[in-house]
Structure formats: C-alpha cells, structure tokens
Amino acid sequence: MNVLIINCSPVRDGATAKIVRLAEERLSAEHRTRCICIDDYEFSFCKGCRACHKTARCVQKDDFSKIMEEFEQAHIILSVSPSYWADVPGQFKAFIDRCTPWCNTHQPHASLSAGKKGYAIALRTGPRMKECERIIGTIEHFYGHLEIQCCGGLGLCSVEYKEDVASHESEILAFCDKILEA
Ligand SMILES: Cc1cc2nc3c(=O)[nH]c(=O)nc-3n(C[C@H](O)[C@H](O)[C@H](O)COP(=O)(O)O)c2cc1C
C-alpha cells in the first residue's frame, strides 16, 4: 500500500521531521512510503468565496493541487503535527481551509477515492497531553470531512527539538507497528 507521511510543520529538519523519518523507516518495511513537508508547497489562503460550494472546484491555481494528488495516491495518510499556539501550524491550517471543495457538508463536493485510512501524531513542548489531543482532534475533524477513516492518534509531550524525540522512539515505533497490523 502507499503511505503518505506529512510533516505539518514548516521546519524541514526539526522534531516533526525526525518523527516523520522514524515513521518512514518503520513503515517502509512493508509499504511504499512518501514523505512531504507542508513547506515544500506554495499555495494561497482560502478566500472564503464559497464558489466551490456550487462547483466543487477552487478558483485558485497553485501548488495546493499537488498535495491533493499525493492524498489521492495514498491508501494510508499519517499527519505529524507540532503544536503552534495549541493547534496545527498556520501553514497546515491554510491547507485544510483549501480542502473546502472536498468537504462533505455541501453538494456538490469533490471526493477522494474511498477506503483511505488516516492517522495523526501530535507533539508539543509543554507537559499536558490535552493540547496534543486537541491537535489530533483538528486533524481527525479534517479527515472526517474528507471521508478518510480516523484510525488512531499519538500525542507526544515535552518535545522541543529533534534531540528530544529519542526518548519517545519506542512509542513512535509501537504506533507505527499498529499501523502495520491494521
Ligand atoms: C510558533 C510556535 C508556537 C508554538 N506553540 C506551542 C504551544 O502552544 N504549546 C506547546 O507545547 N509548544 C509550542 N511550540 C513548541 C513546538 O510545538 C515544539 O517545539 C515542536 O517540537 C516543534 O517542532 P518543529 O520544530 O518540527 O516545528 C511552539 C513552537 C513554535 C515555533
């Protein structure tokens, strides 16, 4: 199966990227993996024009469509997101907003092919898990409206820099093993 692993952080070599690499190493044992970083793409904010509510298409043409092509190719999607002010980074939120043509609350809407499974890993510097749960909630809300099945989340606290990921390595690998077993 094809696994898409998304670094939802704009930092290409930080803690999030380190987790993405660990997950890739584990998941590539059994699946074709592809890693992308939200910062690899240039796209505009959603304008809130709602043209897509009538047409199921966005009026803007930019790199956003390249990310959706990656989603379409994937059977399993793993979003790895740091907490930026207690939610996903703005770059990833801007991507979610641009997915409005795919949102199943209006007709017509665009659709990804069926049967995709979605997972989320959230990380933060602070000590309380509730904030990670909120970020996983944001990602699962997004998955739900794209009809990507929410299959599990992992929260990691006390992570600021990539060096801090080492103490969570066994949890991350165990989470990847659950993805492999599913
Ligand atoms: C702009 C910004 C906002 C942040 N806000 C929070 C926060 O609200 N709560 C928290 O626990 N950590 C916060 N952090 C810390 C990051 O979640 C943490 O350092 C994470 O490991 C960053 O991963 P990255 O370097 O891959 O982006 C913030 C970091 C940045 C840069």
The ligand as an ORCA input file, in Angstrom:
! r2SCAN-3c Opt
* xyz 0 1
  C       5.372     29.424     16.637
  C       5.454     28.321     17.654
  C       4.415     28.148     18.537
  C       4.453     27.120     19.495
  N       3.396     26.945     20.344
  C       3.424     25.934     21.243
  C       2.321     25.730     22.128
  O       1.315     26.430     22.090
  N       2.398     24.698     23.005
  C       3.493     23.872     23.077
  O       3.507     22.965     23.903
  N       4.525     24.026     22.227
  C       4.527     25.044     21.322
  N       5.578     25.209     20.458
  C       6.691     24.261     20.506
  C       6.601     23.206     19.388
  O       5.371     22.507     19.439
  C       7.749     22.201     19.528
  O       8.980     22.896     19.640
  C       7.835     21.231     18.389
  O       8.791     20.258     18.713
  C       8.260     21.947     17.118
  O       8.506     21.048     16.086
  P       9.152     21.572     14.703
  O      10.446     22.248     15.057
  O       9.309     20.357     13.890
  O       8.158     22.553     14.109
  C       5.578     26.250     19.535
  C       6.649     26.450     18.631
  C       6.589     27.467     17.707
  C       7.737     27.653     16.721
*
